[in-house]
């Protein structure tokens, strides 16, 4: 009987640590500053052009895109760039790619709404935040995202379904994350870097773990109703496995004295893109150090009760780790 009660208690504890299967509701107060977003569909204007002169007009109409995306400064003049763009415009393969994007992204109202909500949340935490100009584009798998303070360019061809005939030249474990539901989380993750303060002299594995942990905490704060799988890019099964083995993963870091490791090749094993973290197990997903860093930062956020800007300003990774009191769930 005692063993049955113990098993029940463990199951209840494990269940309590998982996100509840309920409908998430956004904070209306944080949405109060929501602004209507105008997304410029550059790919439509680009492929509607029938002459090089019309493409040159587009370069003049969108000078910031011409400079940042089309690298205008690398061409002798605007005419030569317009001619090069027109050759791309007439390429049958490029036209087929655009047709695929036009079909898949005929309606992008969901992306528009997600971005409007994310920008409203951002402004609620950072009142000085200004909504960037947003453009979509078909880059021929040249640019996935360009995220700058005043401009956001989305290469929609990167975000076709993972079973689509057109795919970017990326390893499958990375390409699988380039789907529609990952798009806005990727954008917010990129935006987090401008608020994520660091100590440039700290080149330890712990500092890298905390940096990414703060980044994921930022995205979760801005997109509170978005599933973790779209934030970190793990499948639900991988996330479950990580939770089930959190104590084993953490023990590996401690027993091998990895937290203050400074060798970049060692750090890459736990932070860099890879299909798995073989140093721990072939079954452990890649970037496992980022996942542990996220857990540390989440614990720190609970223990210290800080606002998002205050947490993002904490540049001392060692202090943050110490003040988090982090322990794997099984050890608590």
C-alpha positions as a Python dict, from the first residue, in 0.01 Angstrom:
ca = {
    (1, 'X'): (0, 0, 0),
    (2, 'X'): (280, 242, 92),
    (3, 'X'): (453, 172, -241),
    (4, 'X'): (130, 249, -430),
    (5, 'X'): (92, 578, -245),
    (6, 'X'): (454, 666, -320),
    (7, 'X'): (405, 599, -690),
    (8, 'X'): (89, 811, -689),
    (9, 'X'): (272, 1096, -517),
    (10, 'X'): (552, 1082, -772),
    (11, 'X'): (306, 1084, -1061),
    (12, 'X'): (123, 1382, -914),
    (13, 'X'): (454, 1566, -869),
    (14, 'X'): (564, 1497, -1224),
    (15, 'X'): (227, 1600, -1361),
    (16, 'X'): (237, 1923, -1163),
    (17, 'X'): (567, 2015, -1335),
    (18, 'X'): (417, 1995, -1685),
    (19, 'X'): (226, 2276, -1853),
    (20, 'X'): (-145, 2234, -1795),
    (21, 'X'): (-354, 2142, -2097),
    (22, 'X'): (-569, 2454, -2075),
    (23, 'X'): (-639, 2748, -2301),
    (24, 'X'): (-386, 3022, -2250),
    (25, 'X'): (-512, 3380, -2222),
    (26, 'X'): (-296, 3681, -2302),
    (27, 'X'): (-275, 3973, -2059),
    (28, 'X'): (-510, 4245, -2185),
    (29, 'X'): (-312, 4511, -1999),
    (30, 'X'): (1, 4420, -2194),
    (31, 'X'): (-196, 4421, -2518),
    (32, 'X'): (-328, 4770, -2450),
    (33, 'X'): (-61, 4934, -2666),
    (34, 'X'): (-123, 4703, -2962),
    (35, 'X'): (-81, 4874, -3300),
    (36, 'X'): (-206, 4760, -3639),
    (37, 'X'): (84, 4619, -3838),
    (38, 'X'): (135, 4672, -4209),
    (39, 'X'): (336, 4387, -4364),
    (40, 'X'): (485, 4475, -4702),
    (41, 'X'): (472, 4177, -4940),
    (42, 'X'): (787, 4253, -5139),
    (43, 'X'): (781, 3919, -5320),
    (44, 'X'): (448, 4012, -5478),
    (45, 'X'): (580, 4346, -5604),
    (46, 'X'): (906, 4185, -5719),
    (47, 'X'): (741, 3917, -5932),
    (48, 'X'): (477, 4156, -6062),
    (49, 'X'): (754, 4360, -6226),
    (50, 'X'): (793, 4300, -6600),
    (51, 'X'): (1100, 4514, -6672),
    (52, 'X'): (1431, 4603, -6510),
    (53, 'X'): (1309, 4963, -6487),
    (54, 'X'): (1019, 4854, -6268),
    (55, 'X'): (1263, 4672, -6040),
    (56, 'X'): (1479, 4980, -6020),
    (57, 'X'): (1170, 5170, -5907),
    (58, 'X'): (1129, 4914, -5625),
    (59, 'X'): (1489, 4975, -5518),
    (60, 'X'): (1411, 5346, -5491),
    (61, 'X'): (1082, 5275, -5313),
    (62, 'X'): (1246, 5054, -5047),
    (63, 'X'): (1601, 5191, -5006),
    (64, 'X'): (1658, 5019, -4668),
    (65, 'X'): (1577, 4678, -4823),
    (66, 'X'): (1796, 4753, -5125),
    (67, 'X'): (2086, 4828, -4892),
    (68, 'X'): (2048, 4554, -4632),
    (69, 'X'): (1894, 4266, -4829),
    (70, 'X'): (1998, 4320, -5190),
    (71, 'X'): (2343, 4457, -5100),
    (72, 'X'): (2312, 4757, -5328),
    (73, 'X'): (2657, 4887, -5229),
    (74, 'X'): (2824, 4583, -5385),
    (75, 'X'): (2701, 4681, -5734),
    (76, 'X'): (2847, 4960, -5951),
    (77, 'X'): (2508, 5132, -5974),
    (78, 'X'): (2135, 5081, -5933),
    (79, 'X'): (2093, 4984, -6299),
    (80, 'X'): (2331, 4689, -6270),
    (81, 'X'): (2149, 4565, -5958),
    (82, 'X'): (1812, 4605, -6130),
    (83, 'X'): (1937, 4401, -6426),
    (84, 'X'): (2060, 4126, -6193),
    (85, 'X'): (1726, 4121, -6013),
    (86, 'X'): (1540, 4104, -6341),
    (87, 'X'): (1739, 3795, -6443),
    (88, 'X'): (1629, 3636, -6115),
    (89, 'X'): (1275, 3755, -6178),
    (90, 'X'): (1273, 3567, -6511),
    (91, 'X'): (1431, 3246, -6379),
    (92, 'X'): (1181, 2959, -6401),
    (93, 'X'): (1305, 2787, -6083),
    (94, 'X'): (1279, 3110, -5887),
    (95, 'X'): (929, 3167, -6025),
    (96, 'X'): (830, 2814, -5918),
    (97, 'X'): (961, 2883, -5568),
    (98, 'X'): (764, 3206, -5553),
    (99, 'X'): (450, 3022, -5669),
    (100, 'X'): (494, 2775, -5384),
    (101, 'X'): (532, 3058, -5133),
    (102, 'X'): (233, 3244, -5281),
    (103, 'X'): (18, 2935, -5232),
    (104, 'X'): (141, 2851, -4880),
    (105, 'X'): (140, 3210, -4756),
    (106, 'X'): (-157, 3352, -4944),
    (107, 'X'): (-298, 3442, -4603),
    (108, 'X'): (-52, 3561, -4339),
    (109, 'X'): (-309, 3709, -4101),
    (110, 'X'): (-199, 3465, -3829),
    (111, 'X'): (161, 3590, -3853),
    (112, 'X'): (38, 3950, -3850),
    (113, 'X'): (-167, 3892, -3534),
    (114, 'X'): (119, 3711, -3358),
    (115, 'X'): (361, 3993, -3439),
    (116, 'X'): (114, 4260, -3328),
    (117, 'X'): (69, 4081, -2996),
    (118, 'X'): (442, 4023, -2951),
    (119, 'X'): (523, 4388, -3025),
    (120, 'X'): (253, 4502, -2780),
    (121, 'X'): (404, 4280, -2508),
    (122, 'X'): (750, 4413, -2591),
    (123, 'X'): (630, 4770, -2560),
    (124, 'X'): (467, 4694, -2226),
    (125, 'X'): (806, 4583, -2089),
    (126, 'X'): (1015, 4832, -2287),
    (127, 'X'): (814, 5154, -2347),
    (128, 'X'): (1081, 5288, -2583),
    (129, 'X'): (1032, 4994, -2821),
    (130, 'X'): (925, 5108, -3168),
    (131, 'X'): (752, 4875, -3411),
    (132, 'X'): (986, 4801, -3703),
    (133, 'X'): (887, 4804, -4067),
    (134, 'X'): (804, 4447, -4164),
    (135, 'X'): (866, 4298, -4508),
    (136, 'X'): (821, 3952, -4654),
    (137, 'X'): (1040, 3833, -4938),
    (138, 'X'): (1140, 3528, -5142),
    (139, 'X'): (1517, 3524, -5125),
    (140, 'X'): (1593, 3197, -5304),
    (141, 'X'): (1704, 3061, -4965),
    (142, 'X'): (1950, 3346, -4926),
    (143, 'X'): (1802, 3516, -4618),
    (144, 'X'): (1579, 3356, -4357),
    (145, 'X'): (1540, 3654, -4123),
    (146, 'X'): (1692, 3999, -4104),
    (147, 'X'): (1608, 4148, -3766),
    (148, 'X'): (1717, 4504, -3704),
    (149, 'X'): (1587, 4773, -3472),
    (150, 'X'): (1391, 4953, -3744),
    (151, 'X'): (1337, 4675, -3998),
    (152, 'X'): (1232, 4311, -4012),
    (153, 'X'): (1262, 4108, -4332),
    (154, 'X'): (1117, 3757, -4347),
    (155, 'X'): (1236, 3515, -4615),
    (156, 'X'): (913, 3318, -4648),
    (157, 'X'): (1072, 3049, -4866),
    (158, 'X'): (1260, 2926, -4558),
    (159, 'X'): (932, 2860, -4377),
    (160, 'X'): (759, 2631, -4621),
    (161, 'X'): (638, 2302, -4464),
    (162, 'X'): (917, 2059, -4387),
    (163, 'X'): (771, 1803, -4629),
    (164, 'X'): (759, 2054, -4914),
    (165, 'X'): (960, 1988, -5232),
    (166, 'X'): (1147, 2318, -5185),
    (167, 'X'): (1381, 2305, -4884),
    (168, 'X'): (1677, 2516, -4766),
    (169, 'X'): (2023, 2362, -4784),
    (170, 'X'): (2041, 2287, -4413),
    (171, 'X'): (2083, 1972, -4202),
    (172, 'X'): (1742, 1814, -4150),
    (173, 'X'): (1748, 1861, -3772),
    (174, 'X'): (1777, 2236, -3832),
    (175, 'X'): (1552, 2255, -4140),
    (176, 'X'): (1271, 2088, -3946),
    (177, 'X'): (1254, 2399, -3727),
    (178, 'X'): (1197, 2626, -4026),
    (179, 'X'): (821, 2603, -4031),
    (180, 'X'): (544, 2857, -3992),
    (181, 'X'): (486, 2803, -3618),
    (182, 'X'): (853, 2868, -3543),
    (183, 'X'): (862, 3198, -3732),
    (184, 'X'): (749, 3450, -3470),
    (185, 'X'): (941, 3280, -3184),
    (186, 'X'): (1256, 3298, -3402),
    (187, 'X'): (1196, 3669, -3457),
    (188, 'X'): (1147, 3740, -3087),
    (189, 'X'): (1452, 3529, -3000),
    (190, 'X'): (1660, 3740, -3238),
    (191, 'X'): (1517, 4059, -3085),
    (192, 'X'): (1612, 3942, -2735),
    (193, 'X'): (1982, 4001, -2807),
    (194, 'X'): (1944, 4379, -2790),
    (195, 'X'): (1820, 4349, -2430),
    (196, 'X'): (2035, 4056, -2313),
    (197, 'X'): (2326, 4214, -2126),
    (198, 'X'): (2645, 4011, -2084),
    (199, 'X'): (2990, 4035, -1932),
    (200, 'X'): (3218, 4029, -2241),
    (201, 'X'): (3509, 3909, -2026),
    (202, 'X'): (3323, 3595, -1918),
    (203, 'X'): (3380, 3325, -2181),
    (204, 'X'): (3274, 3025, -1972),
    (205, 'X'): (3023, 2758, -2063),
    (206, 'X'): (2807, 2881, -1776),
    (207, 'X'): (2795, 3230, -1928),
    (208, 'X'): (2679, 3081, -2260),
    (209, 'X'): (2417, 2871, -2084),
    (210, 'X'): (2283, 3171, -1895),
    (211, 'X'): (2283, 3389, -2208),
    (212, 'X'): (2059, 3143, -2391),
    (213, 'X'): (1853, 3080, -2079),
    (214, 'X'): (1779, 3453, -2056),
    (215, 'X'): (1698, 3460, -2428),
    (216, 'X'): (1441, 3180, -2397),
    (217, 'X'): (1298, 3338, -2082),
    (218, 'X'): (1258, 3660, -2282),
    (219, 'X'): (1073, 3482, -2563),
    (220, 'X'): (846, 3302, -2316),
    (221, 'X'): (765, 3635, -2149),
    (222, 'X'): (677, 3796, -2483),
    (223, 'X'): (495, 3488, -2620),
    (224, 'X'): (350, 3332, -2303),
    (225, 'X'): (98, 3117, -2489),
    (226, 'X'): (349, 2963, -2730),
    (227, 'X'): (450, 2602, -2668),
    (228, 'X'): (808, 2549, -2552),
    (229, 'X'): (881, 2330, -2854),
    (230, 'X'): (854, 2634, -3081),
    (231, 'X'): (1082, 2836, -2854),
    (232, 'X'): (1374, 2596, -2816),
    (233, 'X'): (1312, 2377, -3121),
    (234, 'X'): (1283, 2041, -2942),
    (235, 'X'): (1004, 1798, -3019),
    (236, 'X'): (757, 1729, -2734),
    (237, 'X'): (921, 1386, -2696),
    (238, 'X'): (1266, 1545, -2659),
    (239, 'X'): (1137, 1792, -2402),
    (240, 'X'): (978, 1510, -2202),
    (241, 'X'): (1300, 1308, -2219),
    (242, 'X'): (1502, 1608, -2098),
    (243, 'X'): (1273, 1652, -1798),
    (244, 'X'): (1285, 1280, -1722),
    (245, 'X'): (1667, 1288, -1726),
    (246, 'X'): (1734, 1636, -1590),
    (247, 'X'): (1926, 1503, -1290),
    (248, 'X'): (2145, 1283, -1514),
    (249, 'X'): (2214, 1576, -1750),
    (250, 'X'): (2304, 1807, -1462),
    (251, 'X'): (2525, 1542, -1301),
    (252, 'X'): (2727, 1526, -1624),
    (253, 'X'): (2799, 1900, -1605),
    (254, 'X'): (2896, 1884, -1238),
    (255, 'X'): (3099, 1562, -1241),
    (256, 'X'): (3300, 1682, -1541),
    (257, 'X'): (3347, 2032, -1394),
    (258, 'X'): (3208, 2192, -1709),
    (259, 'X'): (3041, 2509, -1582),
    (260, 'X'): (3359, 2714, -1588),
    (261, 'X'): (3505, 2550, -1898),
    (262, 'X'): (3651, 2805, -2141),
    (263, 'X'): (3767, 2578, -2425),
    (264, 'X'): (3545, 2679, -2720),
    (265, 'X'): (3551, 2328, -2864),
    (266, 'X'): (3418, 2187, -2537),
    (267, 'X'): (3158, 2463, -2509),
    (268, 'X'): (3033, 2394, -2859),
    (269, 'X'): (2953, 2034, -2762),
    (270, 'X'): (2682, 2159, -2529),
    (271, 'X'): (2575, 2488, -2686),
    (272, 'X'): (2629, 2456, -3063),
    (273, 'X'): (2391, 2321, -3323),
    (274, 'X'): (2405, 1942, -3343),
    (275, 'X'): (2156, 1657, -3385),
    (276, 'X'): (2248, 1527, -3040),
    (277, 'X'): (2474, 1593, -2741),
    (278, 'X'): (2686, 1281, -2779),
    (279, 'X'): (2908, 1374, -2482),
    (280, 'X'): (2608, 1291, -2263),
    (281, 'X'): (2413, 1044, -2478),
    (282, 'X'): (2325, 990, -2844),
    (283, 'X'): (1964, 1031, -2730),
    (284, 'X'): (2023, 1372, -2572),
    (285, 'X'): (1916, 1650, -2811),
    (286, 'X'): (2171, 1903, -2928),
    (287, 'X'): (2213, 2238, -2750),
    (288, 'X'): (2136, 2073, -2416),
    (289, 'X'): (2340, 2338, -2235),
    (290, 'X'): (2093, 2601, -2354),
    (291, 'X'): (1804, 2399, -2210),
    (292, 'X'): (1976, 2369, -1871),
    (293, 'X'): (2055, 2740, -1884),
    (294, 'X'): (1685, 2810, -1940),
    (295, 'X'): (1596, 2605, -1633),
    (296, 'X'): (1849, 2798, -1424),
    (297, 'X'): (1711, 3133, -1541),
    (298, 'X'): (1351, 3027, -1480),
    (299, 'X'): (1444, 2927, -1126),
    (300, 'X'): (1624, 3259, -1079),
    (301, 'X'): (1316, 3448, -1202),
    (302, 'X'): (1102, 3270, -943),
    (303, 'X'): (1347, 3314, -657),
    (304, 'X'): (1429, 3681, -720),
    (305, 'X'): (1088, 3806, -842),
    (306, 'X'): (1238, 4047, -1095),
    (307, 'X'): (1078, 4224, -1387),
    (308, 'X'): (1183, 4111, -1734),
    (309, 'X'): (1406, 4417, -1795),
    (310, 'X'): (1573, 4371, -1455),
    (311, 'X'): (1643, 4006, -1526),
    (312, 'X'): (1778, 4077, -1874),
    (313, 'X'): (2015, 4340, -1729),
    (314, 'X'): (2182, 4088, -1497),
    (315, 'X'): (2514, 4032, -1674),
    (316, 'X'): (2688, 3834, -1400),
    (317, 'X'): (2625, 3470, -1495),
    (318, 'X'): (2793, 3333, -1184),
    (319, 'X'): (2583, 3551, -956),
    (320, 'X'): (2264, 3462, -1141),
    (321, 'X'): (2345, 3092, -1109),
    (322, 'X'): (2424, 3121, -739),
    (323, 'X'): (2111, 3324, -663),
    (324, 'X'): (1890, 3085, -859),
    (325, 'X'): (1950, 2801, -615),
    (326, 'X'): (1900, 2573, -914),
    (327, 'X'): (1872, 2201, -856),
    (328, 'X'): (1726, 1939, -1092),
    (329, 'X'): (1366, 1860, -1016),
    (330, 'X'): (1451, 1510, -889),
    (331, 'X'): (1685, 1663, -627),
    (332, 'X'): (1429, 1909, -491),
}
